Amino acid sequence: MSGHRPTGKLHIGNLKGALENWVRLQEEYECFFEIAIWHALTTEYEKTQMVKDSIREVVTDWLAVGLDPAKSTLFVQSDVPEHAELHLLLSMIVPVSWLERNPTLKEQIRDLNLEGKINYGHLGYPVLQAADIIIYKANAVPVGEDQLAHVELTREIVRRFNGLYGNVFPEPKALVTEFSKVPGLDGKKMSKSLGNAIMLSDSPQEIEGRVKQAFTDPSKIYRGDAGHPDKCLVFEYSKIFGSPDLAEIEKDCKSGTLGCVDCKAAAARLISDYLAPIREKRRELEQKKGYVEEVLKEGSEKARKVAKETMAAVRKAMKIWNGG
């Protein structure tokens, strides 16, 4: 089980850090992938229309990359209100100290200038995330490195719940992708909010323009200067996207025979060619009016059926009112 916040079109960090892994996993597991609309509201509560409008963009990218609604359940979190009920019940047993130590929250406070502005929902979103996962009794969560702490917190919450009320939930394990953290054009984590991302839907010209902005080895000022590929974002992109000329690029950079301008141009072409099938599939999906909405409707109905069964078991284990 995993998901994305609906904040608009997705980028190559999402592709390499999650989506390609999801596409592989749907061949091996029963998979649930959610549009985490309530999570988006932790920071975008003043932009609810933007959040709503972004749902279709995210799911279109999912389908363009290769997620198959015949193999995976794709749904909107708010269409399954049982998530909110489980979140509320879990919040009663999670100490505040567990939430305050969350390293991702600390990074968001720093990167988004949220010092003194954290709301109740933002502090508690890892508990909602835990509810999202365990309501489907998921035993595996595909994540990037930045989400490992959340999976471990989910495991702690499961142990606490099971210890109090009996063994209802399995402890999910993290499945970390090969390129679990793709750097942005400025060397920070790739993020639309930081303006350092290459989008899956970008045209070749847009990709070229963005890659030109990428940070390179600061010690390589002139073409003839010896470079250090291990310190260069552009070389990292060439590695991530599987350049067949990687060894030659590394050698020529170190010797000073390859300049940064030429290296960036080659990396831009590599990324653009890699994304070409995704762009084409996306164009096709955009012409199929109502298709994304139908996929989400069917997925939400399937997800809610599973969630209802889980919540019946939760209420029984907790010995609280179960209706009737």
C-alpha positions in Angstrom: 0.0 0.0 0.0 1.2 3.5 -0.9 0.0 6.8 -2.3 0.6 10.3 -3.4 -0.6 13.7 -2.3 -2.6 15.4 -5.0 -0.5 18.5 -5.6 -0.3 18.4 -9.4 1.7 16.7 -12.1 4.4 14.3 -10.9 8.2 14.5 -11.5 11.1 12.2 -12.2 11.7 11.9 -8.4 8.3 10.4 -8.1 9.0 8.1 -11.1 12.3 6.8 -9.9 11.5 7.0 -6.2 8.1 5.3 -6.3 6.2 4.7 -9.5 8.5 2.4 -11.4 8.6 0.3 -8.2 4.8 0.3 -7.9 4.5 -0.9 -11.5 6.8 -3.9 -10.8 5.1 -4.7 -7.4 1.6 -4.9 -9.0 2.8 -8.0 -10.7 3.7 -9.7 -7.3 1.3 -8.2 -4.7 -2.3 -7.2 -4.3 -1.7 -3.4 -4.3 -3.7 -0.4 -3.0 -2.6 3.1 -4.2 -4.4 6.1 -2.8 -4.7 9.8 -3.7 -4.0 11.1 -0.2 -6.3 14.1 -0.3 -6.4 14.6 3.5 -2.6 14.6 3.7 -2.5 17.4 1.1 -4.7 19.5 3.3 -2.0 19.5 6.1 -0.2 22.3 4.1 -2.7 23.2 1.4 -5.8 23.8 3.5 -6.2 27.3 1.9 -6.0 25.8 -1.6 -8.8 23.2 -1.6 -9.8 23.7 -5.2 -6.2 23.2 -6.3 -6.1 20.0 -4.3 -9.3 18.8 -6.0 -8.1 19.8 -9.5 -4.8 17.9 -9.0 -6.4 14.5 -8.5 -6.9 13.9 -12.2 -3.3 15.1 -13.0 -1.8 12.6 -10.5 -3.8 9.6 -11.6 -3.2 10.4 -15.3 0.5 10.2 -14.5 0.0 6.9 -12.7 -1.7 5.4 -15.6 0.8 6.8 -18.1 3.6 5.2 -16.2 2.0 1.8 -16.2 -0.2 1.3 -13.2 -3.0 -1.0 -14.3 -6.5 -0.6 -12.6 -7.1 -4.3 -13.5 -4.1 -5.2 -11.3 -4.0 -2.5 -8.6 -6.7 -0.6 -6.7 -6.5 3.1 -7.3 -8.7 5.3 -5.1 -9.2 8.6 -3.4 -8.6 8.5 0.4 -11.7 10.7 1.2 -13.9 8.2 -0.6 -13.1 5.7 2.1 -14.2 7.4 5.4 -13.1 4.4 7.4 -9.6 5.8 7.1 -10.7 8.7 9.2 -12.3 6.5 11.8 -9.2 4.3 12.2 -7.0 7.4 12.4 -9.2 8.7 15.2 -9.0 5.5 17.2 -5.2 5.2 16.7 -4.7 8.8 17.8 -6.0 7.8 21.2 -3.1 5.4 21.8 -0.1 7.3 20.1 2.0 9.5 22.5 2.7 13.0 21.2 6.4 12.4 21.8 6.3 9.8 19.0 5.1 12.5 16.6 7.4 15.3 17.7 10.5 13.2 16.8 9.4 12.7 13.2 12.4 13.7 11.0 10.3 14.4 7.9 8.2 16.9 9.9 11.4 18.7 10.9 12.6 18.9 7.3 9.2 20.3 6.2 9.3 22.9 8.9 12.7 24.0 7.7 12.2 23.8 3.9 8.7 25.3 3.8 9.3 27.9 6.5 6.6 26.5 8.8 8.3 27.4 12.2 5.4 28.1 14.6 2.8 27.3 12.0 2.3 23.5 12.4 -1.3 22.6 12.7 -2.9 19.7 14.6 -3.4 17.7 11.4 0.2 18.2 10.2 1.6 17.0 13.5 -0.6 13.9 13.4 -0.4 13.0 9.8 1.9 10.0 10.4 -1.0 8.5 12.4 -3.3 9.0 9.5 -0.6 7.5 7.2 -0.5 4.5 9.5 -4.2 4.1 9.3 -4.0 4.3 5.5 -1.6 1.4 5.5 -3.0 -1.0 8.1 -6.6 -0.6 7.2 -5.8 -2.9 4.2 -3.6 -5.1 6.5 -0.7 -4.3 4.1 2.4 -6.3 4.8 4.7 -4.1 2.6 5.0 -0.4 1.9 7.1 0.8 -1.1 8.9 4.0 0.0 11.8 6.3 -0.5 14.5 6.8 2.2 12.7 9.9 3.5 9.6 7.7 4.4 11.4 5.0 6.4 10.8 6.7 9.7 7.0 6.7 8.9 7.0 3.0 8.2 8.8 2.3 11.5 6.3 4.5 13.3 3.5 2.5 11.7 5.1 -0.7 13.0 5.3 0.8 16.5 1.6 1.8 16.4 0.7 -1.7 15.2 2.7 -3.3 18.1 1.0 -1.0 20.6 -2.5 -1.7 19.2 -2.0 -5.4 19.0 -0.6 -5.4 22.5 -3.6 -3.6 23.9 -6.4 -5.3 21.9 -5.1 -8.5 20.3 -3.4 -9.3 17.0 -5.5 -7.5 14.4 -2.8 -6.0 12.1 0.4 -7.3 10.6 3.6 -5.2 10.9 4.3 -3.8 7.5 7.9 -3.8 6.1 9.4 -1.1 4.0 10.4 -1.8 0.4 13.0 0.8 -0.6 13.5 1.6 -4.2 16.9 1.5 -5.9 16.9 5.3 -6.5 14.9 6.1 -3.4 16.0 9.8 -3.3 16.4 11.7 -6.6 18.1 15.1 -6.1 16.5 18.2 -7.4 18.2 20.6 -9.8 19.6 22.5 -6.8 20.9 19.4 -5.0 18.0 19.4 -2.4 15.2 16.8 -2.5 13.3 17.1 -5.7 10.0 18.9 -5.0 7.5 21.0 -7.0 7.2 23.4 -4.1 11.0 24.1 -4.2 10.9 24.7 -8.0 13.7 22.2 -8.6 11.8 19.4 -10.4 11.7 17.9 -13.9 8.1 16.9 -14.6 7.0 13.7 -16.4 4.9 15.7 -18.8 7.7 18.2 -19.7 8.5 18.7 -23.4 12.0 18.0 -24.6 12.5 21.8 -24.8 11.4 22.2 -21.2 13.6 19.4 -20.0 16.6 20.9 -21.8 15.9 24.3 -20.1 15.6 22.7 -16.7 18.7 20.6 -16.9 20.7 23.7 -17.9 19.9 25.0 -14.4 21.3 21.9 -12.7 24.2 22.3 -10.2 27.4 20.7 -11.4 30.8 20.2 -9.8 31.7 23.7 -8.4 35.4 23.1 -8.9 35.0 22.6 -12.7 34.7 26.1 -14.0 36.2 25.8 -17.5 35.8 23.1 -20.0 39.4 21.9 -19.6 39.2 21.6 -15.8 39.3 18.2 -14.4 35.8 17.3 -13.0 34.5 15.2 -10.1 31.5 13.3 -11.4 30.6 12.1 -7.9 29.9 15.7 -7.0 27.8 16.5 -10.1 24.0 16.3 -10.3 24.1 15.9 -14.1 26.2 12.8 -13.8 23.8 11.5 -11.1 20.9 11.9 -13.6 22.9 10.1 -16.3 23.4 7.2 -13.8 19.8 7.1 -12.7 18.4 7.1 -16.3 20.9 4.4 -17.4 23.1 6.2 -19.8 25.0 3.6 -22.0 27.9 6.1 -22.1 28.3 6.4 -18.3 31.9 5.1 -18.1 33.0 7.4 -21.0 31.2 10.4 -19.5 33.0 9.7 -16.2 36.4 9.4 -17.9 36.0 12.4 -20.0 34.8 14.6 -17.2 37.7 13.6 -15.0 40.2 14.3 -17.8 38.6 17.7 -18.6 37.8 16.8 -22.2 34.0 16.9 -21.6 32.5 20.3 -20.7 29.4 20.8 -18.5 27.3 22.3 -21.3 27.8 19.3 -23.6 27.2 16.9 -20.6 23.9 18.7 -19.7 22.7 18.5 -23.3 23.4 14.8 -23.4 21.6 14.2 -20.0 18.6 16.3 -21.2 18.3 14.1 -24.3 18.6 11.0 -22.2 15.8 12.0 -19.8 13.6 13.3 -22.7 13.9 10.0 -24.6 13.2 8.0 -21.4 10.0 10.0 -20.8 8.8 10.0 -24.4 6.5 6.9 -24.0 5.0 8.3 -20.8 4.3 11.7 -22.5 2.6 9.9 -25.4 0.5 7.7 -23.1 -0.5 10.8 -21.1 -1.7 12.5 -24.3 -3.9 9.5 -25.1 -5.3 9.4 -21.6 -6.2 13.1 -21.7 -8.4 12.4 -24.7 -10.4 9.7 -22.8 -12.9 11.9 -21.1 -14.3 10.4 -17.9 -11.9 7.5 -17.9 -9.8 8.6 -14.8 -13.0 9.3 -12.9 -14.3 5.8 -13.6 -11.1 4.2 -12.6 -11.2 6.0 -9.2 -14.9 5.3 -8.7 -14.4 1.5 -9.1 -11.2 1.6 -7.1 -12.8 3.5 -4.2 -15.7 1.0 -4.1 -13.3 -1.9 -3.9 -11.1 -0.2 -1.3 -14.1 0.7 0.9 -15.3 -2.9 0.9 -12.0 -4.1 2.4 -11.8 -1.1 4.8 -15.3 -1.9 6.2 -14.3 -5.4 7.0 -11.2 -4.2 8.8 -13.1 -1.7 10.8 -15.6 -4.3 11.9 -12.6 -6.4 13.2 -11.1 -3.3 14.9 -14.3 -2.4 16.8 -14.7 -6.0 17.9 -11.2 -6.2 19.2 -11.5 -2.9 21.0 -14.9 -4.0 22.4 -16.5 -0.7 21.5 -20.0 0.0 20.0 -20.3 -1.8 16.7 -23.9 -1.0 15.8 -27.1 -3.0 16.1 
